[in-house]
Amino acid sequence: MLMGLKAPLQQGTKVPLTLVFEKAGSIDVELSVESLGATQPGKGM
């Protein structure tokens, strides 16, 4: 669940995220915003 969004996500953009784990700490990742029904990277064609 994404919380605290200030605006809707826009297709084709990248969003920085921080994942927080109870025992492993936190890790920063980047989310690529795709349309609903988009294929997974490396799949499809």
C-alpha positions in Angstrom: 0.0 0.0 0.0 1.3 3.4 -0.9 0.5 6.0 1.8 0.9 9.8 1.8 0.7 10.3 -2.0 0.4 14.0 -2.8 -0.8 13.5 -6.4 -1.9 10.5 -8.6 0.8 8.4 -10.0 1.5 9.2 -13.7 2.2 6.4 -16.2 5.8 6.5 -17.5 7.3 8.1 -14.4 9.5 6.6 -11.7 8.7 7.0 -8.0 11.3 6.6 -5.2 10.2 4.3 -2.4 11.7 3.2 0.9 10.8 -0.3 2.1 11.1 -0.7 5.8 11.6 -4.2 7.3 11.4 -5.1 11.0 14.6 -6.9 11.2 16.5 -6.0 8.1 16.2 -2.2 8.2 15.2 -0.1 5.2 16.1 -0.2 1.5 15.5 2.5 -1.1 14.1 1.4 -4.4 12.6 3.1 -7.5 9.1 2.1 -8.8 8.3 2.4 -12.6 4.7 3.4 -13.0 3.0 1.3 -15.8 -0.5 1.1 -17.0 -2.9 -1.6 -15.7 -2.4 -4.8 -17.6 1.2 -4.0 -18.6 3.4 -7.1 -19.1 6.1 -7.9 -16.6 9.7 -6.8 -17.6 11.2 -9.5 -19.8 7.8 -11.1 -20.5 5.6 -10.8 -23.5 7.2 -10.1 -26.8 
